Amino acid sequence: APRMNEVLEKVKNNLRFSINDSGAEITCEKLPIVRAHDGHWISLLQNLIGNSLKYRSDKPPRIQVASEDLGNSYRFAVTDNGIGIEPAYHSKIFLAFKRLHSKAIPGTGIGLAICQRVVERYGGRIWVESELGKGSTFLFTIPKQNGQNN
C-alpha cells in the first residue's frame, strides 16, 4: 500500500525542474498509508502540485500537503499561494479540456479530470476552495476500505 509521503517524494523528484525554477517550497506533514495503486497517487498529486507550480503568482510557490482522519475516510488538502480560481469556475475545472487560461499557459486541460477519475475510482470526491488572487486548496477524500487502513 502506498505511503503517501513516499509518493510525494517521487512527485517532487518528477517535478524537480519546475520546483527549482520557481523557487517552490513544498511542505507536508506525516501522511497516512492508503489502500490504492501507487501510480494513481503519483498522477493525482503530480497533477495537483504541477498546477500549483504552473498557476503561481509573482511570489515563489508555497504548497502544503496535509491530511485529516475523518473516521471512515481521510481528507487530503493541497494548498497553494497561487493566482486562485474564481468561484464561478470551481465545478467546471474538473471537466476535461476546460481550460481557463487560454493558450498562454501550456497544458492539455485533462489533469484535473484525471484527478477526479482517480479519486472517484476509490469512492472519494474532490473539490476546490479558492478565491481569485488568494491561492487555492484542492481537497479530496478517500474512504478507508474494510477498516484495513491504519
C-alpha positions as CSV (number, residue, x, y, z in Angstrom):
1,A,0.0,0.0,0.0
2,P,1.4,3.4,-0.9
3,R,2.9,5.5,1.8
4,M,1.7,8.9,0.8
5,N,4.9,10.6,2.0
6,E,7.0,8.3,-0.3
7,V,4.6,9.1,-3.2
8,L,5.1,12.8,-2.5
9,E,8.9,12.3,-2.7
10,K,8.5,10.7,-6.1
11,V,6.3,13.5,-7.3
12,K,8.8,16.1,-6.1
13,N,11.5,14.3,-8.0
14,N,9.4,14.2,-11.2
15,L,8.7,17.9,-10.9
16,R,12.1,19.0,-9.6
17,F,12.9,21.2,-12.6
18,S,9.7,23.3,-12.1
19,I,10.2,23.3,-8.4
20,N,13.8,24.6,-8.6
21,D,12.8,27.0,-11.4
22,S,10.1,28.6,-9.4
23,G,11.8,28.5,-6.0
24,A,8.8,26.5,-4.7
25,E,8.7,25.2,-1.2
26,I,6.6,22.1,-0.7
27,T,5.8,21.1,2.9
28,C,3.9,18.2,4.2
29,E,3.0,16.6,7.5
30,K,3.0,12.9,8.1
31,L,0.5,11.4,5.7
32,P,-1.4,8.2,6.1
33,I,-0.9,4.9,4.2
34,V,-3.9,4.4,1.9
35,R,-5.1,1.3,0.0
36,A,-4.7,2.4,-3.5
37,H,-2.4,1.9,-6.5
38,D,0.9,3.8,-6.3
39,G,0.7,5.1,-9.9
40,H,-2.7,6.6,-9.3
41,W,-1.5,8.5,-6.3
42,I,1.5,9.8,-8.2
43,S,-0.6,11.1,-11.1
44,L,-3.1,12.6,-8.6
45,L,-0.5,14.5,-6.6
46,Q,1.6,15.3,-9.6
47,N,-1.3,17.0,-11.3
48,L,-2.3,19.0,-8.3
49,I,1.2,20.1,-7.4
50,G,2.0,20.7,-11.0
51,N,-1.0,23.0,-11.3
52,S,0.1,24.9,-8.2
53,L,3.5,25.4,-9.9
54,K,2.0,26.4,-13.2
55,Y,-0.6,28.9,-11.9
56,R,1.7,30.6,-9.5
57,S,1.6,34.3,-8.5
58,D,4.6,36.5,-8.6
59,K,5.7,35.1,-5.3
60,P,7.6,31.8,-5.1
61,P,5.0,28.9,-4.7
62,R,4.3,27.7,-1.2
63,I,2.5,24.4,-1.4
64,Q,1.3,22.4,1.6
65,V,0.0,18.8,1.6
66,A,-2.0,17.9,4.6
67,S,-4.4,15.1,5.7
68,E,-7.0,14.7,8.3
69,D,-8.5,11.4,9.7
70,L,-12.3,11.8,9.5
71,G,-13.0,8.3,10.9
72,N,-14.3,6.5,7.9
73,S,-12.2,8.3,5.4
74,Y,-9.1,10.5,5.1
75,R,-9.3,14.0,3.7
76,F,-6.3,15.4,1.9
77,A,-5.7,19.0,1.1
78,V,-3.2,20.6,-1.3
79,T,-3.0,24.3,-0.6
80,D,-1.1,26.9,-2.6
81,N,-0.5,30.6,-2.7
82,G,-1.1,30.9,-6.4
83,I,-3.4,33.0,-8.6
84,G,-6.5,31.3,-7.4
85,I,-9.7,30.4,-9.2
86,E,-12.9,32.4,-9.5
87,P,-15.7,30.7,-7.7
88,A,-17.8,30.5,-10.9
89,Y,-15.3,28.1,-12.3
90,H,-14.9,25.8,-9.3
91,S,-17.1,23.0,-10.6
92,K,-16.1,23.4,-14.3
93,I,-12.3,22.9,-13.8
94,F,-12.8,19.2,-13.4
95,L,-14.2,18.8,-16.9
96,A,-11.7,17.5,-19.4
97,F,-10.3,20.2,-21.8
98,K,-11.9,23.0,-19.9
99,R,-9.0,25.4,-19.6
100,L,-9.4,28.8,-18.0
101,H,-6.1,30.2,-19.1
102,S,-6.2,30.1,-22.9
103,K,-3.0,29.2,-24.7
104,A,-0.8,31.4,-22.6
105,I,-0.1,28.6,-20.1
106,P,0.8,25.2,-21.7
107,G,-1.1,22.1,-20.8
108,T,-3.8,19.8,-22.1
109,G,-6.6,20.6,-19.6
110,I,-7.1,17.0,-18.7
111,G,-5.0,17.0,-15.4
112,L,-7.9,17.7,-13.1
113,A,-10.2,15.4,-14.9
114,I,-7.7,12.6,-14.3
115,C,-7.5,13.6,-10.6
116,Q,-11.3,13.3,-10.4
117,R,-11.3,9.9,-12.1
118,V,-8.7,8.6,-9.6
119,V,-10.5,9.9,-6.5
120,E,-13.9,8.7,-7.7
121,R,-12.4,5.3,-8.5
122,Y,-11.7,4.9,-4.8
123,G,-15.1,6.1,-3.8
124,G,-14.0,9.6,-2.8
125,R,-14.7,13.1,-4.0
126,I,-12.6,16.1,-5.0
127,W,-13.3,19.8,-4.9
128,V,-11.6,23.1,-4.7
129,E,-11.9,26.1,-2.4
130,S,-10.3,29.2,-3.8
131,E,-10.7,32.9,-4.4
132,L,-9.1,34.8,-7.2
133,G,-5.7,36.2,-6.0
134,K,-5.8,34.2,-2.8
135,G,-4.4,30.8,-3.8
136,S,-6.3,27.5,-3.9
137,T,-6.9,24.5,-1.8
138,F,-7.8,21.2,-3.6
139,L,-9.4,18.8,-1.2
140,F,-10.2,15.1,-1.7
141,T,-11.5,12.4,0.4
142,I,-10.6,8.7,0.3
143,P,-12.7,6.2,2.2
144,K,-10.8,3.7,4.4
145,Q,-11.7,0.4,3.0
146,N,-12.6,-2.6,5.1
147,G,-11.1,-1.0,8.1
148,Q,-7.6,-2.1,7.0
149,N,-6.1,1.4,6.8
150,N,-4.2,2.5,9.8
